Amino acid sequence: MRLSPFLAVFRPAMPLILGLSLGCTLSLLMVSWTQGDTDDVCSDQLRLGLLPGDRVGEPQRVDAGDRSEDFQPRIVPYHKDPSKPHKKVLRTRYIHTELGIRERLLVGILTSRATLNTLAVAVNRTVAHHFHRTFFFTGLRSAKLPHGMAVVAHGDDRPVWLMYETIRHLHQHHGNEYDWFYLAQDDTYTQAERIMNLVGHLSAGQDLYMGRAEEFIGGEERARYCHGGYGYLLSRSLLARLQPHLDACRNDILSVRPDEWLGRCIIDYLGLSCMEKYQEMTYYYFELQKNADPEREDTVQFKNTFTVHPVSEPALMYRLHKRYSQIELDWTYTQIHQLQ
């Protein structure tokens, strides 16, 4: 009596419930039968060395190529010639080098034994850490090398020889690692972030020699060289093209100034002159007057410059760095205020 109301409620759904139960039961039975047959066939085929789908007594299938080709593995013996020296397989130190991925900029500072522990140290403490890699090139080392600086000594204090060895060293050791090379003297203050921003907007595949354009002695030619005191940029492609002519430039070009010697070498063998503007980008520089006070300099040219020259002493280098840090900080606060 108690089941009658319960059955009356579920009576309309009884056909659906019975159909679902029967369908699930048949599906489970079919799956178990199929898996059992497949396991038996696969085990028999594996035991006989056949591929899936092959039948006993039939030739095995070949997916592609000539059916008569022998696909059995064949061991090729390697017989080392004892008379030949063992060659060690050289791998690059970093994966980005092996993949051909280059860093953007390498910086080289031309210094001397007399200023290595003074001006060069000031450059290292102010701006060197903003660059990916900074080298200090000198002719002769001082007795005590500064800590934390990558110093490369060429063994000769002659200015032109120092420039020749520096260019050769950059191409030989770093020519495939960087897109751009920035060279400056140790009496140059460099705005690191602005130089990085400049090379970020330049095409690395172009032959470019960029800096402050200066006339040669005599001023008869239209070609210009880049003044070393204000720094200059050399593209990787230009460095690669210049390298075969370095020895000829060293033997044939007579000059006292290393930057003028380099400019003459580039002009004579590559036909390129120093450029201050390229692809709507301008190389800004500022000439610091004698006894100038960085705290009082407030001109647009001073604020927008990439490099400042000449910096006569380390204390002036630190004062310039303080002044430009304050300018950047003021500009940042102005941007924040405008966004608010």
Summary of the structure (lengths in Angstrom):
residues: 340
radius of gyration: 37.1
end to end distance: 79.8
largest distance: 125.9
contacts: 889
relative contact order: 0.10
helix: 45%
strand: 15%
